[in-house]
């Protein structure tokens, strides 16, 4: 496995299709080259707290072992919980100050929710940005019932399945579209 800064043109184009500036992606992700079934592949990678990688490119999403959540402890008293890599990157575009001034936990799978309760209990404020599909709504409701310090932040992308869908559908809103130039 080879880990590099994000430079490959194909990955840059993929980020552009998701409305994520490369510089924001470079803050959290790497370009990961790996071999699977004897073939070389590359993808955007977000490392989890056990050293495994969540991998995404235009054609697939997968992960390496060990699979787990990604925890970015920056020493704040507020933590944001997101479902996946593109939720994190989208939030960093939509509300950059929130990402810069909080700790971050990216689940990489809702199945890791039971494992993070101890981490969340250490924070005075927990904001959930879980998807607005049936699984995400149910997970949000369960966490809110068991943890009084949690709040649901999904109102930020009301009417959309997740943060990236919100970002993609806000293309005409300069506030959410950093890829526009002054001539647009």
C-alpha positions in Angstrom: 0.0 0.0 0.0 1.3 3.5 -0.9 -0.1 6.6 0.8 0.3 10.0 -1.0 -1.1 13.5 -0.9 -4.1 13.7 -3.3 -2.6 14.5 -6.7 -4.0 12.1 -9.3 -6.2 13.9 -11.9 -8.9 11.2 -11.8 -9.3 11.7 -8.0 -9.3 15.5 -8.4 -12.1 15.2 -11.1 -14.0 12.9 -8.8 -13.9 15.4 -6.0 -15.1 18.1 -8.4 -18.1 16.0 -9.3 -18.9 15.9 -5.5 -18.3 19.6 -5.3 -15.4 19.2 -2.8 -12.3 21.4 -3.3 -9.1 19.4 -3.4 -7.6 21.5 -0.6 -10.4 20.5 1.7 -10.1 16.9 0.8 -6.3 17.0 1.4 -7.0 18.2 5.0 -8.6 14.8 5.9 -7.9 12.3 3.1 -5.0 10.8 1.2 -4.4 9.2 -2.2 -4.2 5.5 -1.4 -2.7 3.0 -3.9 -3.3 -0.7 -3.1 -3.4 -4.2 -4.7 -6.5 -6.3 -4.8 -6.6 -9.7 -6.6 -3.3 -8.9 -8.2 -4.4 -5.6 -9.7 -3.3 -2.1 -8.7 -6.0 0.4 -7.7 -6.1 3.9 -6.2 -8.8 5.8 -4.3 -9.4 8.7 -1.9 -8.7 7.3 1.6 -9.8 8.4 5.1 -7.9 6.5 7.8 -9.8 5.1 10.7 -8.5 5.0 14.3 -7.2 1.4 13.9 -5.1 2.2 10.8 -7.5 0.9 8.2 -8.8 3.0 5.3 -12.2 3.9 3.9 -11.6 4.1 0.1 -13.7 5.9 -2.5 -13.4 6.7 -6.1 -15.8 7.2 -9.0 -16.4 3.5 -9.4 -16.6 2.0 -6.0 -16.5 2.3 -2.2 -14.7 -0.2 -0.1 -12.4 -0.4 2.9 -9.3 -2.1 4.2 -9.0 -4.0 7.4 -9.3 -3.3 10.2 -12.6 -1.5 9.5 -13.6 1.0 12.2 -14.7 4.6 12.8 -12.4 7.6 12.2 -11.8 9.8 15.3 -10.2 13.2 15.0 -9.6 14.4 18.5 -8.6 18.0 18.4 -9.1 18.7 22.1 -12.5 20.4 22.0 -15.6 19.9 24.3 -17.9 19.5 21.3 -17.9 16.6 18.9 -19.6 16.1 15.5 -20.7 12.6 14.4 -21.0 11.9 10.7 -21.8 8.8 8.7 -19.1 8.9 6.1 -16.1 10.5 4.4 -18.2 12.7 2.0 -20.4 13.9 4.9 -17.2 15.2 6.6 -15.9 16.8 3.4 -19.3 18.3 2.6 -19.7 19.8 6.1 -16.2 21.3 5.8 -17.4 23.1 2.7 -20.8 24.1 4.0 -19.8 25.1 7.6 -16.0 25.2 7.7 -15.9 26.9 11.1 -17.8 24.1 12.7 -15.4 21.4 11.4 -12.4 23.5 12.5 -13.7 24.1 16.1 -14.9 20.6 17.1 -13.7 17.0 17.4 -14.9 14.8 14.6 -16.1 11.2 14.6 -16.9 9.6 11.2 -18.7 6.3 11.7 -17.8 4.7 8.3 -20.8 2.4 9.2 -23.8 2.8 11.4 -22.8 -0.5 13.0 -20.1 1.3 14.9 -22.6 3.4 16.9 -22.6 1.1 20.0 -18.8 1.4 20.1 -18.7 5.1 20.4 -21.0 5.8 23.3 -18.1 6.0 25.7 -16.3 8.5 23.5 -19.5 10.6 23.2 -20.1 10.6 26.9 -16.9 12.6 27.4 -18.3 15.6 25.5 -20.6 18.3 26.8 -22.1 18.7 23.3 -22.6 16.1 20.6 -24.1 17.0 17.2 -25.3 14.2 14.9 -25.3 14.6 11.2 -26.5 11.2 10.2 -28.2 10.5 6.9 -32.0 11.2 6.5 -32.7 7.7 5.3 -34.6 5.2 7.4 -31.4 3.7 9.0 -29.9 7.2 9.8 -33.2 8.5 11.2 -33.6 5.4 13.4 -30.0 5.6 14.6 -30.4 9.3 15.4 -33.5 8.7 17.4 -31.8 5.9 19.4 -28.8 8.0 20.2 -31.0 11.0 21.2 -32.9 8.7 23.6 -29.8 7.4 25.4 -27.6 10.5 25.4 -29.0 13.8 26.6 -25.9 15.8 25.5 -26.7 14.9 21.8 -28.6 17.1 19.3 -29.7 16.3 15.8 -28.0 18.6 13.2 -29.7 17.1 10.2 -31.9 20.2 9.8 -28.8 21.6 8.0 -29.6 19.4 5.1 -33.4 19.2 5.4 -35.0 17.9 2.2 -31.8 16.0 1.3 -30.6 12.5 2.1 -27.2 13.7 3.4 -24.7 16.6 3.5 -23.2 15.8 0.1 -26.6 15.8 -1.6 -27.3 19.2 0.0 -24.0 20.5 -1.3 -24.6 19.1 -4.8 -28.1 20.6 -4.9 -26.9 23.9 -3.6 -24.8 24.5 -6.7 -26.4 27.9 -7.4 -25.8 29.1 -3.9 -22.4 30.7 -3.8 -22.2 30.1 0.0 -22.1 26.3 -0.7 -20.3 26.2 -4.0 -16.6 27.1 -3.5 -15.8 25.8 -7.0 -17.4 28.7 -8.8 -15.2 31.4 -10.2 -15.8 35.1 -10.1 -17.0 35.0 -13.7 -19.9 32.6 -12.7 
